[in-house]
């Protein structure tokens, strides 16, 4: 395990959610889904909590320790769409309930999993979330949070995929071996989405 990074435990989920909410403040995707600040914060918290449980229960999740500055939330090589039971267990089936009207429609339109499947088909590792509290950024936490699975993917000979709606992140991920595999525009004035792929490295 990387220095200061451990596998997520049950108690870590709630501890790290506030850091992930702050990490994704100003993210074009969430700003587009819910333009209103207070409902958006509730939505992002519910979404991050559900994704943390998803990765913790069904794949891999890592968190900084002893202070929960941030986390990396993964889907494993064979994990595709969750079953109804899995979605209920991690709370993903309830995330849309915190949204109303157009925000809920935009959230549903933002699902790019089918694009990911076509661009970087399984088996592959998928980095669903990498987030570090702004107060803890520029200290190498992101690299340390990715390292366990990037090393594992290399050992297994598997690619890694992710997507970002922040153009500045593209250069960051390129420094870690990722390249842009596809660029797409979300509908109805949505942000640009960069799908990135990292091939296994020796």
Secondary structure, 3 states (H helix, E strand, C coil): CCCCEEECCHHHHHHHHHHHHHHCCCCHHHHHHCCCHHHHHHHHHHHHHHHHHHHHHHCEEEEECCCCCEEEEEECCCCCCCCHHHHHHHCHHHHHHHCCHHHHHHHHHCCCHHHHHHHCCCCEEEEEEEEECHHHCCCCHHHHHHHHHHHHHHHHCCEEEEEECCHHHHHHHHCCCCEEEEEEECCCCCCEEEEEEECCCC
